[in-house]
Amino acid sequence: MIFGIDFASILLGGIAAGMVLFIVSVGLSVTMGLMGFVNLAHGGFAMFGGYVIVLAMNHWGMGFLPALAFGFVVTAIVSAAFERLLYARLYNAAELDQVLFTIGLVFIMIAAVTLLVGPENQPLTLPPALRGQIDLGFTSYRTYSIFLIVVGVVIVLGLWLAFERTHIGAQIRAAVDNRRMAESLGINVNLLFTITFAFGSGMAALGGGLGAEFIGLDPQYALKYLVYFLIVVAVGGPGRVGGVFYAAIIIGVLDFVLKLYLPKGGTIFIYGLTILLLLWRPHGLFGRKET
């Protein structure tokens, strides 16, 4: 029985961590699948949004849910401006140019946050309703972790409905599958790029804020977790919401278990498994092969 309780707690902790990875990474997956752009600054937008959310709560008196909405909107607007003024100029550039540009943008973001806010970790003050533990019947677990799991499930269902049941979702899927054909059908791909990029960055901001209490938030966030975001996208497949969801859960649980039982160097197994997986399936575990 004790083993069962421990197993349930470990599984719930890993799923909660995976949900944070999913919320941040899904925007990167869609933008990479749609734009074919190597955006290593995606974690920077997650960090930026996380800071907006935490500062809005700690210094501007906003409630938890209004701060999440505020961070999403602010980050989406800022990222849309970046996309039009900077990213759009490099859509046809070589991948190396895109990598150098976006990694340089990350360092600028880190320096700006360090200068304006400071190098300290930013604590997220949870509302009373999300503190403590909740009785699930078979075990008691942190209320906030259960909240993250519920939010992640709601988001993946909402995104699935948006992609599969709406007109703009059909346009995005068409552009992901075949951009030239989508343009020939009259779809404004440039506008679609901006909307998708802004939404993806807003989702990253939401993940940065929701995960601040769980995985922390400091100026090194954008680089510290960049590899994890890229692994989730690589395993799940660019442009595949469902694939990213499953990949994030798998990696979240695996990372949680490894850090618990192998705190010194356990993550090397994730990197090694990712390399082997991509050698076996270059398009990811849930990605679709190009034809």
Buried (B, 14 or more C-beta within 10 A) or exposed (E): EEEEEEEBBBBBBBBBBBBBBBBBBBBBBBBBBBBBBBBBBBBBBBBBBBBBBBBBBBEEEBEBEBBBBBBBBBBBEBBBEBBBEEBBEBEEEEEEEBEBBBBEBBEEBBEEBBEEBEEEEBEBEBEEEBEEEBEEEEBBBBBBBBBBBEBBBEBBEEBBEBBEEEEBBBBBBBBBBEBEEBBEEEBEBEEBBBBBBBBBBBBBBBBBBBBBBBBBBBBBBBBBBBBBBBBBBBBBBBBBBBBBBBBBBBBBBBBBBBBBEEEEEBBEBBEEBBEEBBEEBEBBBBBBEEE
